[in-house]
Amino acid sequence: MKKTLAASLAVASIAGALAVTPAHAQRGVAAGVAAGLIGGAIVGSAIANSPPPPPPGYYGGPAPAYYDAPPPAGCFWQQRRYWDGYEWNYRPVRVCY
């Protein structure tokens, strides 16, 4: 809170000083450079004092595969046709005898 108040007070005082001085070409460049440097310092300090980003989320690995285990003896995979209400589709089905 104190840093924010000090920064806003500094910006307000510089803006007030620039508004009161007469506009001459010789002083306008120096005032612009000074205002840019001070503004950059204020913004840079605000960025430097920001908290670090949160750690990345937990990656639990791939989803379990249901076809990893070998089928028991006497079973095999077969493509079976089924009607989904619109068209005929095929899906693998484990057939055991």
Secondary structure, 3 states (H helix, E strand, C coil): CHHHHHHHHHHHHHHHHHHHCCCCHHHHHHHHHHHHHHHHHHHHHHHHCCCCCCCCCCCCCCCCCCCCCCCCCCEEEEEEEEECCCCEEEEEEEEEC
